[in-house]
Amino acid sequence: MTLFVGTSGWQYKDWKGVLYPADVPVRLWLEEYAAHFATVELNNAFYRLPTRENFEAWRERVPPDFVVAVKASRYLTHIKRLRDPGEPVDRLLTHAYGLGDRLGPVLLQLPPTLRADPGLLDTCLACFPSAVRVAVEPRHDSWWTPEVRRVLESRGAALCWADVLSRPVTPLWRTTDWGYVRFHQGRAHPWPHYGRRALLSWAERVATAFPENHRDVYAYFNNDPGAAAVRDAATFAGLTETRGLTVTPTRLGARGTARPATTHPHPHPHPHPHPA
């Protein structure tokens, strides 16, 4: 099993001087990010789906072993609310396939007002080819039922484990042989950092739930203010490595990250081929 550790996005001005040197222009931030991390969650695709040409350009700017997770467009999850998913899913994938072999999982983050509808979720997941990994992040408590779990399991989709204020806000169901974790906001000072103890607890959860015979786990830090995400990602990678897991590199150093993490070579990012 390989643990892919990164952040949700890379274009944050307050990361300048922490992750990005002052003399690196914004247009080169992705290249700079990819020199420090082996994966990123593309969350701006949620607000406006990039063109296929955008995805193709990003593919050319990152290393061959880099993995890009894609947050699905809000048109599918928040406007259509999973209804009539065929066309939105097809459009999303047609664009995202521009990433080629850099494409990682697709994240469906559901609206907090969307109540559980297992049939609707099943129909939506059925629109994704089996070669595409899909993670689902429900945000209404009505989704935590055996029927919903069975839908995820039958479709090979991962329940996204989400953390808010250093505690899980989703059940820790393992619904397939790979995993997806999102860190939204910690409780440590300064806000919104995670404390070392909270990250150690998560390292133990991942190591216990996904032993070496499982595939991959993707972990992204969404607590971007003040560059908390890049620091916490580095710390988390180091803590999970001490649990014996293979962790993608987080090469962070003197500009503001206190705890450089692993130095393993990049593993192959994704075992499944994707259509061109």
Secondary structure, 3 states (H helix, E strand, C coil): CEEEEEEECCCCHHHECCCECCCCCHHHHHHHHHCCECEEEECHHHCCCCCHHHHHHHHHHCCCCCEEEEECCHHHHHHCCCCCCHHHHHHHHHHHHHHHHHEEEEEEECCCCCCCCHHHHHHHHCCCCCCCCEEEECCCHHHCCHHHHHHHHHHCCEECEEEECCCECCCCCCCCCCEEEEEEECCCCCCCCCCHHHHHHHHHHHHHHCCCCCCEEEEEECCCHHHHHHHHHHHHHHHHHHCCCEECCECCCCCCCCCCCCCCCCCCCCCCCCCC
